[in-house]
Amino acid sequence: IMTKPLISIVMNCYNSDRFLKEAIDSIYAQTYTNWEIIFWDNASTDDSSDIAQKYDGRLKYYHVTKTTEIGEARNLALSKAQGDYLAFLDCDDLWMPNKLNLQVAALEDNLDYKFCYGGVHYIDENEKKLRDTIPIAKSGFTIKQQLDSFEIGIQSVLIRNDIDISFDTSLEFSPDYDLLMLLACEYKAIVLKEYLIKYRQSSDSLTNKKIKRWWIETKITLDRVFLKYPELKVSYPNQYKKAYAKVHYFRAMYYFSVEDNKKAIDALSKYRFLNFSFLFLYIVSFFGVNVWNLIHKIRNKLQ
């Protein structure tokens, strides 16, 4: 009898006791059963440790006494992973019960594909559904789509553990984006048009705390991608422009967050004629931070 591939699931935890049990339970509820959890307690001071250590031996608990940035914490956890495949789940998100089963089956049937991702239910802190997204890209090389509009959620990914997976530890906000963009350049992905995860959006998330780093780190990754794969700029000129326009948009978001309207307007000016959406945002920027925030609030509700 052939044994099913082992999946190593990395969970990085820092003071995440609020939703932690639900997150771990969503792994234990998987219809695919050959997995291990590498639980990396990044020096939590809340009840996370007590919650995690109530589970059986499939959850391997590691505790460090000094908190590190997410990229370094992920790398340390990965060094303990024994699996044929790697997966990631943050402590406030949830997996759909058939997530692993669908992905393992797809990758086992297509050995020249190195990773797999799928759709996302976005939920709020009370698990109320905010919106749904199914990926647009077709299976194969997906970098054109990722440059146009990045759509790979790290929680939805399953990666074959025969390639070098390492997070850039200098990135505070987007080590996941950095890794996945480089993977998309180099390897073919299976894109499942299925909902695989529930991703929880909360006001105090790392994403919102690191707003100053959004544009800086997005630019670092794009510069790295186009330096390593210069042919992409020639093959996908529109996507190249759109990707860098996003950097300027993130820059404007930061300047509005510190109420520096002039710098926000300047950030948007370079790409104002790229498309209607960017022109609209550029015009909105002249009305100040309150109108900017209102427009984004309306847009988030409509998504």
C-alpha atoms as one frame of an Amber mdcrd trajectory, in Angstrom:
protein
   0.000   0.000   0.000   1.402   3.386  -0.999   1.431   5.892   1.833  -0.128
   9.253   1.120   2.271  12.198   0.925   2.939  13.947   4.225   2.012  17.626
   4.418   3.870  19.953   6.786   1.631  22.829   7.831   3.445  25.865   9.197
   1.550  27.914  11.781   3.322  31.009  13.095   1.743  32.321  16.247   2.224
  35.542  18.164  -0.489  36.351  20.730  -3.208  34.837  18.556  -5.411  33.135
  21.138  -8.656  34.799  19.999  -9.231  32.639  16.897  -6.524  30.016  17.384
  -8.719  27.050  18.314 -10.932  27.590  15.246  -7.871  27.740  12.987  -6.323
  24.528  14.348  -9.707  22.769  14.332 -10.036  23.557  10.607  -6.858  21.499
  10.018  -8.090  18.617  12.166 -11.356  18.702  10.169  -9.520  18.088   6.862
 -10.713  15.115   4.810  -7.016  14.516   4.024  -5.381  13.114   7.148  -1.622
  12.645   6.589  -0.251  15.920   7.895   1.804  17.478  10.688   1.510  20.982
  12.126   4.751  22.848  12.778   3.443  25.244  15.410   5.877  28.099  15.959
   5.083  30.067  19.107   6.880  33.352  18.485   7.178  34.273  22.202   3.436
  34.716  22.824   2.363  36.085  26.197  -1.366  35.244  25.955  -3.148  31.847
  26.088  -1.874  30.649  22.688   0.540  28.149  24.256  -2.179  26.520  26.416
  -4.534  26.197  23.444  -1.938  24.689  21.083  -0.599  22.165  23.563  -4.028
  20.593  24.158  -3.852  18.824  20.746  -2.303  15.444  19.936   1.186  14.654
  18.638   0.361  15.693  15.081   0.792  19.269  16.327   4.508  19.727  16.974
   4.887  22.676  19.321   7.997  24.888  19.247   8.507  27.874  21.523  11.059
  30.677  21.241  11.756  33.308  23.872  12.436  36.188  21.462   9.884  37.402
  18.905  11.174  37.655  15.325   9.659  39.140  12.147   7.282  36.865  10.236
   9.780  35.951   7.481  12.404  34.719   9.932   9.784  32.909  12.012   8.490
  31.110   8.895  12.039  30.068   7.913  12.741  28.704  11.392   9.492  26.724
  11.326  10.238  25.417   7.808  13.555  24.003   9.055  11.493  21.560  11.174
   9.203  20.469   8.308   9.509  16.828   7.188   6.671  16.759   4.651   6.497
  16.089   0.920   4.393  19.249   0.647   4.322  22.548   2.527   1.276  24.575
   3.541   0.706  27.663   5.682  -2.125  28.726   7.959  -2.204  31.883  10.060
  -3.869  31.694  13.432  -6.963  33.739  12.589  -7.794  32.068   9.251  -9.619
  28.852   8.372  -9.343  26.077   5.807 -12.284  24.539   3.988 -12.513  20.799
   4.851 -11.485  19.536   1.395  -8.597  21.982   0.856  -5.716  19.535   1.220
  -7.512  16.660  -0.483  -8.181  18.692  -3.644  -4.655  20.076  -3.793  -2.764
  16.850  -3.159  -4.845  15.052  -5.795  -4.164  17.821  -8.336  -0.408  17.937
  -7.714   0.017  14.156  -7.588  -1.639  13.969 -11.030   0.560  16.755 -12.466
   4.155  16.196 -11.421   5.606  19.081 -13.464   3.601  21.618 -11.435   5.303
  22.802  -8.240   2.505  24.540  -6.379  -1.234  25.018  -6.223  -3.580  27.768
  -5.026  -7.290  28.541  -5.078 -10.176  30.771  -4.068 -10.837  32.736  -0.902
 -13.855  33.607   1.228 -13.037  36.910   2.967 -14.654  37.129   6.404 -14.724
  39.659   9.232 -13.925  39.135  12.906 -17.373  37.572  13.482 -17.000  35.220
  10.482 -19.487  37.249   8.453 -18.715  36.924   4.751 -17.318  40.124   3.195
 -16.620  38.940  -0.367 -15.445  35.955  -2.399 -12.653  35.704  -4.937 -11.932
  32.878  -7.365  -8.559  33.111  -9.135  -8.534  34.410 -12.705  -5.319  32.756
 -13.959  -5.337  29.421 -15.748  -3.056  26.614 -14.576   0.501  26.997 -15.889
   2.809  29.994 -15.590   0.722  32.641 -13.821   3.167  35.563 -13.532   1.269
  37.713 -16.061  -1.804  37.580 -13.813   0.219  38.199 -10.646   1.725  41.351
 -12.160  -1.694  42.522 -13.322  -3.460  41.754 -10.060  -1.821  39.515  -7.459
  -4.165  36.707  -6.452  -2.179  34.069  -4.506  -3.066  33.825  -0.819  -0.280
  32.146   1.176  -2.973  30.369   3.240  -4.361  28.778   0.061  -1.025  27.507
  -1.263   0.305  23.956  -1.302   3.964  23.747  -2.404   5.947  20.676  -3.409
   8.832  20.390  -0.949  11.562  19.693  -3.519  12.332  23.331  -4.325  14.079
  26.009  -2.292  11.530  27.804  -0.147  12.932  30.684   1.846  11.395  33.946
   3.015  13.340  37.213   2.813  13.889  38.080   6.474  14.466  41.782   5.716
  10.816  42.206   4.685   8.458  43.121   7.531   5.200  43.392   5.574   5.348
  41.197   2.479   7.733  38.218   2.681   4.839  36.046   1.433   4.236  38.205
  -1.652   7.972  38.223  -2.367   8.298  34.428  -2.232   5.121  33.743  -4.226
   5.989  36.227  -6.980   9.365  34.539  -7.468   7.720  31.092  -7.453   5.218
  32.292 -10.079   8.121  33.416 -12.300   9.924  30.117 -12.031   7.337  27.364
 -11.740   3.993  26.302 -13.102   1.012  26.426 -10.737  -2.249  24.521 -10.645
  -5.025  27.061 -10.190  -8.131  25.583  -8.571 -11.390  27.402  -9.199 -12.597
  26.306  -5.759 -12.881  28.057  -2.411 -10.082  26.689  -0.229  -9.818  29.124
   2.674 -11.589  31.684   4.831  -9.346  34.707   5.266 -10.177  36.936   8.211
  -9.773  40.688   7.776  -9.321  42.562  11.029  -8.505  46.168  11.816  -5.421
  45.351  13.921  -3.827  42.974  11.404  -0.151  43.095  10.476  -1.172  44.480
   7.070  -2.642  47.648   8.583   0.159  48.105  11.113   2.831  48.037   8.394
   1.268  50.568   5.988   4.548  52.510   5.777   6.215  49.393   4.348   3.587
  48.506   1.678   5.028  50.487  -1.199   8.678  50.036  -0.190   8.509  46.238
  -0.044   6.283  45.845  -3.106   8.893  47.824  -5.068  11.746  45.692  -3.667
  10.016  42.541  -4.929   9.154  43.968  -8.354  12.710  45.256  -8.811  13.974
  41.772  -7.910  11.566  40.071 -10.321  12.446  42.283 -13.305  16.184  42.123
 -12.597  16.077  38.322 -12.542  13.573  37.964 -15.401  14.079  41.037 -17.660
  12.121  39.356 -20.484   8.909  39.857 -18.497   9.045  43.614 -19.067   9.135
  42.976 -22.845   6.513  40.214 -22.818   4.040  42.007 -20.539   4.583  45.799
 -20.870   1.077  46.729 -19.656   1.328  44.461 -16.611   4.787  45.908 -15.877
   3.314  49.422 -15.760   0.320  48.302 -13.722   2.544  46.558 -11.157   4.621
  49.698 -10.581   1.490  51.867 -10.554   0.392  49.772  -7.554   3.611  50.791
  -5.778   2.677  54.465  -6.269  -0.867  53.764  -5.089   0.468  52.156  -1.876
   2.721  55.170  -1.467  -0.290  57.473  -1.698  -2.116  55.299   0.861   0.762
  55.800   3.281   0.940  59.578   2.767  -2.805  59.913   3.286  -2.478  57.867
   6.507  -0.084  60.541   7.835  -2.193  63.329   6.264   0.465  64.539   3.828
  -1.899  65.286   0.922   0.707  66.897  -1.336   2.991  63.858  -1.332  -0.027
  61.586  -1.859  -1.026  63.549  -4.978   2.574  63.463  -6.240   2.713  59.694
  -5.755  -0.357  59.213  -7.960   0.590  61.696 -10.682   3.068  59.534 -12.642
   0.508  56.881 -13.581  -2.595  59.071 -13.684  -3.271  58.253 -17.350  -2.638
  54.498 -17.030  -6.351  53.644 -16.866  -9.671  55.060 -15.704  -9.321  53.689
 -12.146  -5.972  55.380 -11.625  -7.196  58.657 -13.130 -10.220  58.537 -10.824
  -7.998  57.992  -7.756  -5.749  60.848  -8.862  -8.750  63.207  -9.104 -10.091
  61.999  -5.732  -6.705  62.713  -4.126  -7.248  66.476  -4.608 -10.276  66.356
  -2.269  -8.185  65.296   0.718  -7.932  62.392   3.113 -11.602  62.299   4.212
 -12.948  61.867   0.668 -10.123  59.401  -0.119 -11.068  57.267   2.903 -14.787
  57.476   2.081 -14.216  56.270  -1.498 -12.171  53.315  -0.208 -14.795  52.466
   2.378 -17.500  52.388  -0.330 -15.247  50.329  -2.638 -14.552  47.751   0.098
 -18.284  47.327   0.698 -18.977  46.839  -3.003 -16.234  44.238  -3.512
